Amino acid sequence: MRDVAVILTKALIVVLFAALLVCQIVLLPVLAGDVAHDAPEFAGLQVPGVVLTVLLLVCVEVMLVCVWRLLSMVAEDSIFRPAAFRWVDAIIIAVLVAVVLVVAGMILIDRAGAGTPVALIGGILAIIVGLGIALVVVVLRELLRQAVQLEQDMSEVV
């Protein structure tokens, strides 16, 4: 059952990663160009908006790679090794960088006078969700630390 779950999760990661790449390479530049064409007063936001969004998606891709690696460690029965911490730490850092990028995007939109109440609420929700995810991963990291310690203690006893 565990192997099936790992394989299905990795397949989902591949699909998500491919979708993110399509968004970064094709959809995002086209969409930004259309918005700049339809609202020329905000055309100056096109390049910084695309850059911030691509960087935000890169953060998601980093998280997917880290989850992939952690899944591989689960499949190899090596998840309770100290090496797992670096992948979990990378997830936490990627989430926090994504939150910073959302804040930067909100500041950029506000300075350009392009913000709407819906965008403000969406940005605030993204920040809250991002910080919540980071805190949950921090708690899970602590659980992993305790499990690693328990396994090391058990191996010394046996």
C-alpha positions in Angstrom: 0.0 0.0 0.0 2.8 2.4 0.9 4.6 1.8 -2.4 1.3 2.5 -4.3 0.8 5.7 -2.4 4.4 6.8 -3.1 4.1 6.0 -6.8 0.7 7.8 -7.2 2.0 10.8 -5.3 5.1 11.0 -7.5 2.9 10.7 -10.6 0.9 13.6 -9.3 4.0 15.6 -8.7 5.1 15.0 -12.3 1.7 16.3 -13.6 1.9 19.3 -11.3 5.5 20.1 -12.3 4.6 19.9 -16.0 1.6 22.1 -15.5 3.7 24.7 -13.6 6.3 24.7 -16.4 3.5 25.3 -19.0 2.2 28.1 -16.9 5.7 29.7 -16.6 6.7 29.3 -20.2 3.5 29.7 -22.2 0.4 30.9 -20.3 1.8 33.5 -18.0 3.6 35.6 -20.6 0.6 35.4 -22.9 -1.8 36.4 -20.2 0.4 39.2 -19.0 0.6 40.5 -22.6 -3.2 40.4 -22.9 -3.7 42.3 -19.7 -1.1 44.9 -20.7 -2.9 45.3 -24.1 -6.4 45.6 -22.5 -5.2 47.9 -19.7 -2.3 50.0 -21.0 -2.2 52.1 -17.9 -0.9 49.1 -16.1 1.5 47.8 -18.8 4.4 48.8 -16.6 3.4 45.9 -14.3 3.8 43.3 -17.0 7.5 42.4 -16.6 7.7 42.7 -12.8 4.4 40.8 -12.5 5.7 38.0 -14.7 9.0 37.8 -12.8 7.3 37.7 -9.4 4.8 35.1 -10.6 7.5 32.9 -12.2 9.6 33.1 -8.9 6.5 32.2 -6.9 6.0 29.1 -9.1 9.7 28.2 -8.8 9.1 28.1 -5.0 6.3 25.6 -5.6 8.6 23.6 -7.9 11.2 23.5 -5.2 8.7 22.2 -2.7 7.6 19.5 -5.2 11.2 18.4 -5.6 11.7 18.2 -1.9 8.5 16.2 -1.4 9.7 13.9 -4.2 12.9 13.3 -2.4 11.2 12.7 0.9 8.9 10.2 -0.8 12.0 8.4 -2.2 13.4 8.3 1.4 10.1 6.8 2.5 10.3 4.2 -0.2 13.9 3.4 0.8 13.0 3.2 4.5 15.5 5.9 5.2 13.1 8.7 6.1 14.2 8.6 9.8 17.7 9.7 8.9 19.1 13.2 9.7 19.4 13.8 5.9 15.6 14.2 5.7 15.9 17.5 7.7 17.5 19.4 4.8 14.6 18.6 2.5 12.0 19.6 5.2 14.0 22.8 5.9 14.1 23.5 2.1 10.3 23.3 2.1 10.0 25.7 5.0 12.4 28.2 3.3 10.5 27.9 -0.1 7.2 28.6 1.6 8.6 31.6 3.4 10.2 33.0 0.2 6.8 32.5 -1.5 5.2 34.6 1.3 7.8 37.3 0.8 7.1 37.3 -3.0 3.4 37.7 -2.3 4.1 40.7 -0.1 6.3 42.2 -2.8 3.6 41.7 -5.3 1.1 43.4 -3.1 3.4 46.3 -2.6 4.0 46.5 -6.4 0.3 46.5 -7.2 -0.4 49.1 -4.5 2.3 51.4 -5.7 1.0 51.2 -9.2 -2.5 52.0 -8.0 -3.8 48.8 -9.6 -5.1 47.1 -6.5 -8.6 46.2 -5.8 -10.2 45.0 -2.6 -10.5 41.5 -4.0 -6.7 41.5 -4.8 -5.9 42.8 -1.3 -8.1 40.1 0.3 -6.5 37.4 -2.0 -3.0 38.6 -1.1 -3.8 38.6 2.6 -5.3 35.1 2.4 -2.2 33.9 0.5 0.0 35.3 3.2 -2.0 33.6 6.0 -2.1 30.3 4.1 1.6 30.5 3.4 2.5 31.2 7.0 0.1 28.4 8.1 1.7 25.9 5.8 5.2 26.9 7.1 4.1 26.5 10.7 2.6 23.1 10.0 5.8 21.9 8.3 7.8 23.2 11.3 5.6 21.1 13.5 6.0 18.1 11.2 9.8 18.7 11.3 9.7 18.5 15.1 7.8 15.2 14.8 10.4 13.9 12.4 13.2 15.0 14.8 11.5 13.0 17.6 11.1 10.0 15.4 14.7 10.1 14.3 15.8 10.3 17.9 13.5 7.4 18.9 14.9 5.3 16.1 18.4 6.0 17.1 17.6 5.2 20.7 15.9 1.9 19.7 18.9 0.9 17.5 21.2 1.4 20.5 19.1 -0.8 22.7 18.8 -3.6 20.1 
